[in-house]
Amino acid sequence: MLRRVLLAASASQRVRRVITTAPVTRSVVRRFVAGETASEALRVVERLLSEGLTVTLDYLGEDTAEPEHAAAVAQEYITLIEMLNAGGLTAGGRAEVSVKPTAVGLGLPDFGEETAAENITKICIAAQAAGTTVTLDMEDHTRVEATLRLVGQVRADYPDLGCVLQSYLRRTPGDCEALAVAGSRVRLCKGAYSAPDGVAFAARAEVDRNYARCMRILLEGNGYPMLATHDPRLIAIAHSRASELGRQPSSFEYQMLYGIRPDEQRRLAAEGAQVRVYVPYGDDWYGYLVRRLAERPANLMFFLRALRSRS
Ligand SMILES: Cc1cc2nc3c(=O)[nH]c(=O)nc-3n(C[C@H](O)[C@H](O)[C@H](O)COP(=O)(O)OP(=O)(O)OC[C@H]3O[C@@H](n4cnc5c(N)ncnc54)[C@H](O)[C@@H]3O)c2cc1C
């Protein structure tokens, strides 16, 4: 409930102004965001790789309103991939990128899907040349059909394009069945957006149960599951299910967000699991920050207390 209210309030320009201009926001942003520029993000990537982790980089921004901006976002990713490659960081897919479909054009009033497909293809071309991969993030429930169409279309030429499924959506077990095929990289997360009851589960327990069910489908299938959660219970279930199925540690990976449970990231990696950290960077961090605050009351309270004590 709190999460829904927060996500809805975050659309207000007034709330946005208060959050983005408060001095304390900077320190909270620094916890979750690796910097404003690609060079700053690269320093974080080098450190994470040296700790035995892998990464996926996200250039922050969403809901692009102009085709020129969508093209500029694609160019930022291409330059980023070239920088990662020049630094020897892409070998074996150790550093890859995550792209939001609406950042590269999905949602533009005219030819949105075509623009997004062209931009994603350009990013995939750069990633393939650098020996790495691209994963398409999943945004709110109204984008799911179009995003899955994009995945199907671009995978015809770039089969290692990853996609994301969200366990808060009732439809997701069916999508997992369809996508748990050889070579298919699928990230499973709970879902960070709000959605009406008809399409999504409202209760946390139901979202978690659906996650466990979807995870089982992916682990039993022939694809490459990317289990994106910080939830200790689900990580324990993943571990035992993968062992029962005889899945090699190299045949799936855990994923977590930069700044969240870093000790657990290192613990899993030290045990021999593959762990990928989602590393966002850029100055358009507002939507990302609000989603992180909304999913954990403790983060929100910390933020509000700091806001009050310094205002
Ligand atoms: C790699 C990755 C990629 C993602 N990509 C997408 C995407 O494309 N689309 C999408 O909708 N969502 C995405 N998400 C977000 C995801 O949907 C969840 O909103 C988020 O991961 C929190 O869910 P959880 O599974 O960690 O479980 P929760 O039940 O939210 O949390 C479980 C535990 O994790 C810890 N934790 C969780 N969140 C936080 C936090 N913000 N701060 C501190 N501790 C925390 C706490 O210990 C908590 O008890 C992604 C998440 C990850 C890890």
The ligand as an SDF file (V2000), in Angstrom:
LIG
                    3D

 53 58  0  0  0  0  0  0  0  0999 V2000
   19.6680   -7.0700  -11.0300 C   0  0  0  0  0  0  0  0  0  0  0  0
   18.2800   -6.5370  -10.8760 C   0  0  0  0  0  0  0  0  0  0  0  0
   17.6140   -6.0610  -11.9740 C   0  0  0  0  0  0  0  0  0  0  0  0
   16.3030   -5.6120  -11.8670 C   0  0  0  0  0  0  0  0  0  0  0  0
   15.6300   -5.2500  -12.9880 N   0  0  0  0  0  0  0  0  0  0  0  0
   14.3190   -4.9260  -12.8890 C   0  0  0  0  0  0  0  0  0  0  0  0
   13.5200   -4.7140  -14.0500 C   0  0  0  0  0  0  0  0  0  0  0  0
   13.9850   -4.7870  -15.2000 O   0  0  0  0  0  0  0  0  0  0  0  0
   12.2190   -4.4040  -13.8680 N   0  0  0  0  0  0  0  0  0  0  0  0
   11.6450   -4.3010  -12.6170 C   0  0  0  0  0  0  0  0  0  0  0  0
   10.4390   -4.0450  -12.5120 O   0  0  0  0  0  0  0  0  0  0  0  0
   12.3950   -4.4780  -11.5120 N   0  0  0  0  0  0  0  0  0  0  0  0
   13.6980   -4.7980  -11.6150 C   0  0  0  0  0  0  0  0  0  0  0  0
   14.4220   -5.0180  -10.4790 N   0  0  0  0  0  0  0  0  0  0  0  0
   13.8640   -4.6510   -9.1450 C   0  0  0  0  0  0  0  0  0  0  0  0
   13.0600   -5.7710   -8.5560 C   0  0  0  0  0  0  0  0  0  0  0  0
   11.8740   -5.9550   -9.2880 O   0  0  0  0  0  0  0  0  0  0  0  0
   12.6960   -5.4780   -7.0820 C   0  0  0  0  0  0  0  0  0  0  0  0
   11.9510   -4.3010   -7.0190 O   0  0  0  0  0  0  0  0  0  0  0  0
   13.8930   -5.3490   -6.1620 C   0  0  0  0  0  0  0  0  0  0  0  0
   14.9060   -6.2180   -6.5280 O   0  0  0  0  0  0  0  0  0  0  0  0
   13.4890   -5.6770   -4.7140 C   0  0  0  0  0  0  0  0  0  0  0  0
   12.9700   -6.9830   -4.6500 O   0  0  0  0  0  0  0  0  0  0  0  0
   13.6830   -8.2070   -3.9130 P   0  0  0  0  0  0  0  0  0  0  0  0
   13.5570   -9.3950   -4.7990 O   0  0  0  0  0  0  0  0  0  0  0  0
   15.0610   -7.8720   -3.5380 O   0  0  0  0  0  0  0  0  0  0  0  0
   12.7430   -8.5380   -2.6740 O   0  0  0  0  0  0  0  0  0  0  0  0
   12.2130   -7.6640   -1.4620 P   0  0  0  0  0  0  0  0  0  0  0  0
   11.1510   -8.4920   -0.8380 O   0  0  0  0  0  0  0  0  0  0  0  0
   11.8740   -6.2760   -1.8850 O   0  0  0  0  0  0  0  0  0  0  0  0
   13.4640   -7.5950   -0.4870 O   0  0  0  0  0  0  0  0  0  0  0  0
   14.0510   -8.7350    0.1190 C   0  0  0  0  0  0  0  0  0  0  0  0
   15.1780   -8.2520    1.0140 C   0  0  0  0  0  0  0  0  0  0  0  0
   16.1930   -7.6270    0.2230 O   0  0  0  0  0  0  0  0  0  0  0  0
   16.7000   -6.4690    0.8560 C   0  0  0  0  0  0  0  0  0  0  0  0
   16.3310   -5.2770    0.0360 N   0  0  0  0  0  0  0  0  0  0  0  0
   15.4660   -5.2810   -1.0070 C   0  0  0  0  0  0  0  0  0  0  0  0
   15.3680   -4.0540   -1.5600 N   0  0  0  0  0  0  0  0  0  0  0  0
   16.1710   -3.2630   -0.8230 C   0  0  0  0  0  0  0  0  0  0  0  0
   16.4880   -1.8840   -0.8930 C   0  0  0  0  0  0  0  0  0  0  0  0
   15.9460   -1.0690   -1.8170 N   0  0  0  0  0  0  0  0  0  0  0  0
   17.3570   -1.4110    0.0110 N   0  0  0  0  0  0  0  0  0  0  0  0
   17.9080   -2.2070    0.9440 C   0  0  0  0  0  0  0  0  0  0  0  0
   17.6420   -3.5420    1.0600 N   0  0  0  0  0  0  0  0  0  0  0  0
   16.7910   -4.0440    0.2000 C   0  0  0  0  0  0  0  0  0  0  0  0
   16.0730   -6.4560    2.2110 C   0  0  0  0  0  0  0  0  0  0  0  0
   16.9090   -7.1880    3.0780 O   0  0  0  0  0  0  0  0  0  0  0  0
   14.7710   -7.1860    2.0120 C   0  0  0  0  0  0  0  0  0  0  0  0
   14.2530   -7.7420    3.1710 O   0  0  0  0  0  0  0  0  0  0  0  0
   15.7030   -5.5420  -10.5800 C   0  0  0  0  0  0  0  0  0  0  0  0
   16.3700   -6.0350   -9.4680 C   0  0  0  0  0  0  0  0  0  0  0  0
   17.6280   -6.5340   -9.6060 C   0  0  0  0  0  0  0  0  0  0  0  0
   18.2980   -7.0930   -8.3880 C   0  0  0  0  0  0  0  0  0  0  0  0
  1  2  1  0
  2  3  1  0
  2 52  2  0
  3  4  2  0
  4  5  1  0
  4 50  1  0
  5  6  2  0
  6  7  1  0
  6 13  1  0
  7  8  2  0
  7  9  1  0
  9 10  1  0
 10 11  2  0
 10 12  1  0
 12 13  2  0
 13 14  1  0
 14 15  1  0
 14 50  1  0
 15 16  1  0
 16 17  1  0
 16 18  1  0
 18 19  1  0
 18 20  1  0
 20 21  1  0
 20 22  1  0
 22 23  1  0
 23 24  1  0
 24 25  2  0
 24 26  1  0
 24 27  1  0
 27 28  1  0
 28 29  2  0
 28 30  1  0
 28 31  1  0
 31 32  1  0
 32 33  1  0
 33 34  1  0
 33 48  1  0
 34 35  1  0
 35 36  1  0
 35 46  1  0
 36 37  1  0
 36 45  1  0
 37 38  2  0
 38 39  1  0
 39 40  1  0
 39 45  2  0
 40 41  1  0
 40 42  2  0
 42 43  1  0
 43 44  2  0
 44 45  1  0
 46 47  1  0
 46 48  1  0
 48 49  1  0
 50 51  2  0
 51 52  1  0
 52 53  1  0
M  END
$$$$
